[in-house]
């Protein structure tokens, strides 16, 4: 089996995609959403990082994190977050569908084993990925306008004046491929 190598740049900024096991559409359900929020807060207190942008969809999430100088241990952070959510939501998911292989690796039924990361190269790359994150609920057909999706940092960006509230709404962005 080939060895998977992750690019680790201490103090770097990264885009992540994390998916649920078998793409189960559970993350926007209140118990999972609240458990995820709490887990991220606890892990961020333990191992700091800046959450630059975020969107939570039913079966996956996208985020951009900036790490402190000298630190690039995102794998530990994601492992701790996934473990905490899995423990907190154990009553919601049960253990009936856990395969022997997943049991041996101590994996539950909430998260896909791996996650995808991309090192942000420059300001243009960062802007494209933030746009991609915020447009993603529209891309997947969950809402007609970005402003309509409640589980996103888009609302924070509107309050800060980075985006207008009607960004990417009926002005030709429907065909755009943000971040791709």
Secondary structure, 3 states (H helix, E strand, C coil): CCCCCCCCCCCCEEEEEEEEHHHCCCCCCHHHHHHHHHHHHHHHHHCCEEEEEEEECCCEEEEEEEECCCCCCHHHHHHHHHHHHHHHCHHHHCCCCCCHHHHHCCCCCCECCCCEEEECCCHHHHHHHHHHHHHHHHHCCCCCCHHHCCCECHHHHHHCCCCCCCCCCCCCHHHCCCCC
